[in-house]
Every structure is written in structure tokens, then in C-alpha cells.
Amino acid sequence: MSAAPALLERAAGARHILADKGYDADALRRTIRGAGAVPVIPGRRTRTTPIRYDRTRYKERHLVENAFCRLKDFRRVATRYDKLAANFLSAVAIATLVAYWL
């Protein structure tokens, strides 16, 4: 949960914030709503009161997870050998082309 505030800063202007059960916290939900977005976070199994969330929208998160999984098949992207961000971004772009075009 310590990374959540930094991630929310980068998602300014988003209408929905999708996250997994690890981010299920009332304080985080309040922060997301305060920023003008709708939290799409399923509740943990141990939660006493069930949380309602948009299941259809949550399924979109699976597509993003699959994309990262395919990119991590490329060792250079998974371990980030490049020191410069521009070089790393180029490696990610090439890996994306290979993974989705070929």
C-alpha cells in the first residue's frame, strides 16, 4: 500500500481506478473518490461487509496483466539492463512489436 499514493498521482484525471484485492482499504477508497474517480477494487475475503464493484470493468484489468506477462517473456524488458530510460523504452517498444505483431 505504500506505493498507492505515488500511483494515484500519476493517474490524475482517471475516471476509474482498477486494482486487485491487495489494495482493498477504506482509506484508499476514500482517497480515490476524493480525486473524483470510482474505485474498482474487489473486497478481500476477510472483509465483514461485502464491497460492490463493477465486475465487467474489473475484467479489463486482466487484459493489462496479460500484456505485461507477454512483455516479461523478453529478458531485456523483465530485468531492465538499460541505464537510460530512453533505451529501456525503446526495448519495450521493440518487445511489444515482436509480441503482438509477429
Secondary structure as the mmCIF struct_conf table of DSSP 4:
data_model
#
loop_
_struct_conf.conf_type_id
_struct_conf.id
_struct_conf.beg_label_comp_id
_struct_conf.beg_label_asym_id
_struct_conf.beg_label_seq_id
_struct_conf.end_label_comp_id
_struct_conf.end_label_asym_id
_struct_conf.end_label_seq_id
TURN_TY1_P TURN_TY1_P1 SER A 2 ALA A 3
HELX_RH_AL_P HELX_RH_AL_P1 ALA A 4 ARG A 10
TURN_TY1_P TURN_TY1_P2 ALA A 11 GLY A 13
BEND BEND1 ARG A 15 ARG A 15
STRN STRN1 HIS A 16 LEU A 18
HELX_RH_3T_P HELX_RH_3T_P1 LYS A 21 TYR A 23
HELX_RH_AL_P HELX_RH_AL_P2 ASP A 26 GLY A 34
TURN_TY1_P TURN_TY1_P3 ALA A 35 GLY A 36
STRN STRN2 VAL A 38 VAL A 40
HELX_LH_PP_P HELX_LH_PP_P1 PRO A 42 ARG A 44
TURN_TY1_P TURN_TY1_P4 ARG A 45 THR A 46
BEND BEND2 THR A 48 THR A 49
HELX_LH_PP_P HELX_LH_PP_P2 PRO A 50 ARG A 52
HELX_RH_AL_P HELX_RH_AL_P3 ARG A 55 LEU A 71
TURN_TY1_P TURN_TY1_P5 LYS A 72 ASP A 73
BEND BEND3 PHE A 74 PHE A 74
HELX_RH_AL_P HELX_RH_AL_P4 ARG A 75 THR A 79
TURN_TY1_P TURN_TY1_P6 ARG A 80 ARG A 80
BEND BEND4 LYS A 83 LEU A 84
HELX_RH_AL_P HELX_RH_AL_P5 ALA A 85 TRP A 101
#
